[in-house]
């Protein structure tokens, strides 16, 4: 009886499990894209102007007439800098992704918060609040 159950239920179930969910082929080949002739990394040709850099340094300089104001810098939505103004100044150096596009500076004081969209300015941000 047990042997009969094995052949009737478990063997077919095992065959179905092993034969299901298999693609007939891998990704289809696009005939308009020529096949690469590069076989090794030594044969790979990289343009001399290609930039491999994935991060860059950003200098932050903030002038504020009020002491103890908190500043937060968001780069593409990620918090990369927090600091408090002291004697009217705040500065720092942070590392950000080279592909960063959106800079938002948040000023938080006793009276509330303000957001400032900063246009990209290379490797530094200078902000003055009066």
C-alpha positions in Angstrom: 0.0 0.0 0.0 2.8 2.4 0.9 4.7 1.6 -2.2 1.6 2.1 -4.3 1.1 5.6 -2.7 4.7 6.5 -3.4 4.3 5.8 -7.1 0.9 7.4 -7.5 1.5 10.7 -5.6 5.1 11.4 -4.7 6.7 10.5 -8.0 4.4 12.6 -10.2 4.6 15.5 -7.7 8.4 15.4 -7.9 8.4 15.4 -11.7 6.0 18.4 -11.8 8.2 20.3 -9.3 11.4 19.6 -11.2 10.0 20.4 -14.7 7.9 23.6 -14.0 8.9 27.3 -14.1 11.7 26.9 -16.7 12.1 29.4 -19.5 12.5 28.0 -23.0 15.3 30.5 -23.7 17.1 33.3 -22.0 16.4 37.0 -23.0 15.6 37.4 -26.7 18.5 38.6 -28.8 17.9 42.0 -30.5 19.3 41.6 -34.1 19.8 45.4 -34.4 22.5 45.4 -31.7 25.8 44.0 -32.9 27.5 41.3 -30.8 30.5 42.4 -28.9 33.8 41.1 -30.0 35.4 41.9 -26.6 36.5 38.7 -25.0 38.7 40.0 -22.1 39.0 43.1 -20.0 42.2 44.1 -21.8 40.3 44.4 -25.1 37.7 46.7 -23.6 38.1 50.3 -25.0 37.1 53.0 -22.6 37.0 56.7 -23.8 39.7 58.8 -22.2 37.1 61.4 -21.1 35.0 58.8 -19.2 34.6 59.8 -15.5 34.6 56.8 -13.1 33.9 59.1 -10.1 30.9 58.1 -8.1 31.2 60.7 -5.3 32.4 64.2 -4.8 33.2 66.6 -1.9 30.9 69.5 -1.2 31.9 72.5 0.9 29.1 74.2 2.8 29.5 77.8 4.1 26.5 79.4 5.8 26.3 82.9 7.3 23.4 83.7 9.6 22.9 86.7 11.9 21.2 84.5 14.5 23.2 82.0 16.7 21.9 78.5 17.4 20.0 78.1 14.2 19.9 74.5 12.9 20.7 73.9 9.2 20.0 70.6 7.4 21.1 69.9 3.9 19.2 67.3 1.8 20.8 66.0 -1.3 18.3 64.1 -3.5 16.2 63.6 -0.4 19.0 62.2 1.8 20.1 64.1 4.9 23.8 64.7 4.4 24.5 67.6 6.8 23.3 68.9 10.1 24.8 71.8 12.0 24.1 74.8 14.2 25.3 78.3 13.5 27.8 79.6 16.0 28.9 83.3 16.0 26.9 83.7 12.8 28.8 81.0 10.8 28.5 77.4 10.0 30.7 75.4 7.6 31.3 71.8 6.7 32.6 69.3 4.2 30.4 66.4 3.1 30.7 63.7 0.5 27.8 63.4 -1.9 27.0 61.3 -5.0 28.4 62.8 -8.2 25.1 62.4 -9.9 23.3 64.5 -7.2 20.7 66.9 -8.7 18.5 68.3 -5.9 19.8 70.4 -3.0 17.4 71.6 -0.3 18.7 73.6 2.7 16.4 73.7 5.7 16.8 76.5 8.3 15.1 75.7 11.7 15.0 78.6 14.2 12.8 79.4 17.2 10.2 80.9 14.9 9.8 77.9 12.6 11.4 76.2 9.6 12.1 77.5 6.1 13.2 75.5 3.0 15.5 76.9 0.4 16.2 75.1 -3.0 19.8 75.6 -3.8 20.9 75.5 -7.4 23.9 73.3 -8.1 27.1 75.3 -7.7 29.9 72.9 -8.4 31.9 71.8 -5.3 30.5 74.4 -2.8 27.4 75.9 -1.5 27.5 79.4 0.0 24.3 80.6 1.8 23.7 83.9 3.6 20.6 84.5 5.7 19.8 88.0 7.0 
